Amino acid sequence: MSTTEILTEVKALTKRWFALSPKEPFIPGKSKIGLAVPSYDWEEAYEAIESILTTQVTMGEKVKQFEEAFAKYVGVPYAVMVNSGSSANLLALSILSNPLTKNGIKRGDEVITPAVTWVTTVYPIIQVGAVPVLVDVDLDTFNISVREIEKAVTPKTKAIMLVHLCGNPCQMEIMDIARKHNLLVIEDSCESHGAEVDGQKVGSFGDLSTFSFFFTHHISTIEGGMVLTRSEEYAELAKAMRAFGWIRDLKDRERIAARYSHIDPKILFITTGYNLRPTDIQGAFGIHQIKKLDRFIDMRRENARYWTESLRQFPYLLLHEERPGTKHVWHHYPVTVKPDAPFTRKELVDFLQKKGLETRPIMTGNMAEQPVMRLFEHRTVGDLPNSRIIQRHSFLFGIHQGIGKQEREAVVDYFREFMYKVRL
Ligand SMILES: Cc1ncc(COP(=O)(O)O)c(C=O)c1O
C-alpha cells in the first residue's frame, strides 16, 4: 500500500469513526447540558492526523492558511496565530510596549480596561509595566461603560483594552474617545468571533485585536489564539515576538540580515520575544473550523432568540439584549438575578444544576475584588457598582451548537419550575 492509499483509508476510517458517535437521546431533567461541546468533526480530526503522519507538525503551511482565512473573515489584512487567547493578549501588549514601537506604551502608563473580563485581559497590562485602570460595565451588556471610560482618562492614559464580552460587541463610540485623547485601542475579541457593529466585524476597529480558539469558544483549535491588525509594522513585530524575537518569519529578513553579516540569519534576534507558536495541528483544526463559524453563530443566535423571548416573562431576571445595529454572537447565555428578587442566585443555580444545566459565574466576576489585584498597582474608577452586582448576582450557561429544540425548551421549563417552586 502506498502512503497516498493509506491516507485515503485513514480518511475514510476517521469519517466512519465520527459517524459512529450518535448523540445520546435527550432526557429532560436528567441529561446534562454542558457549557460546551466539541465543535470539530472528522474533517479537523483527519487534517490533524495527516499533519502527524506526514510529520508536518510544527508551525507551517496550515497555520498560514488559517491566518489568511481568519484575517479575511474579520476584514483586516494581517493575522498572526499563537498558542492561546491569553498569549494573543500578551503579544498585543508586548508589541505596543516594544522599544521598536513609536509612541507606544511606557512603564507607568495607564491602560483602561473593564472590571469584568477574563484575568488574562488584565495580566498582560501589568506584565508590560503599565497600570490597569478598572472601569465599570453596563448591566444590560456586561461591556465597558462608555461614560465611565470618559471619567477614567487622565494625562497618563495611553490605551484602552476593551473586551467584547460574552459575544456582545462593545459600543464602538469608544473609538471617538480614543481619537479625541490620542489613545491606542486593543480589542479583546476572545469571546466574540463574528460579532458586528453596523456590519463591521469586531476585531477590525482597534490598532490590534485578539481572539481565542480554546475548546469552549465559537470555533476551536483545542488551544489557540490570534492577533489581528491593519498595521504591517505591528504584524511583523508580532511574527518576531511570537518566536524568540528572531527574523526568520519576517518579510524583510534578507535586508535585515545583510546589515549583520557576522551573525547567521538563522539566529539573528532583533527584539525580545517569547515562544508563543502554535502547532500545525492547531492550524489543521482552524482551516476547517473557520468554514463552520457562521453556521455555529446562527445556531447560537436561534437559541438566544428563543430564550430571551421565553425568559422575559420572569420579572426578576435581567437578560442580555442585542443592541440595535449590532450582531451579538452569544459566547454563553448570561442571566442576572435582580438584587431585589425574593430568591438568590445560589438557589436558582443549584436548582438548574440539579436538572443538569451546567452554569458558571461571569468570567472572573469583578476583577477589583480578586485578591491577585492587591499585589499590583492599579486604579479603579468609582465603586464599580455594576461589576459588584455581576459578581454577586449573575451567572451563565451554554448556548452552543449542541443545544437544539429539545434542550432549549427544557431550559425554559427548568426556569418555569423554579419560579413555580418559589411561588412567582
Ligand atoms: C475575554 C477573554 N480574554 C482572554 C481569554 C484567554 O483566552 P485563552 O483561554 O485562549 O487563553 C479569554 C478566555 O476565554 C477570554 O474570555
The ligand as an ORCA input file, in Angstrom:
! r2SCAN-3c Opt
* xyz 0 1
  C     -12.241     37.853     27.319
  C     -11.159     36.822     27.275
  N      -9.886     37.194     27.064
  C      -8.890     36.291     27.010
  C      -9.119     34.953     27.154
  C      -7.979     33.975     27.124
  O      -8.094     33.014     26.102
  P      -7.414     31.580     26.267
  O      -8.263     30.785     27.169
  O      -7.382     31.047     24.869
  O      -6.052     31.804     26.806
  C     -10.413     34.511     27.393
  C     -10.679     33.076     27.586
  O     -11.697     32.542     27.398
  C     -11.466     35.456     27.455
  O     -12.723     35.075     27.701
*
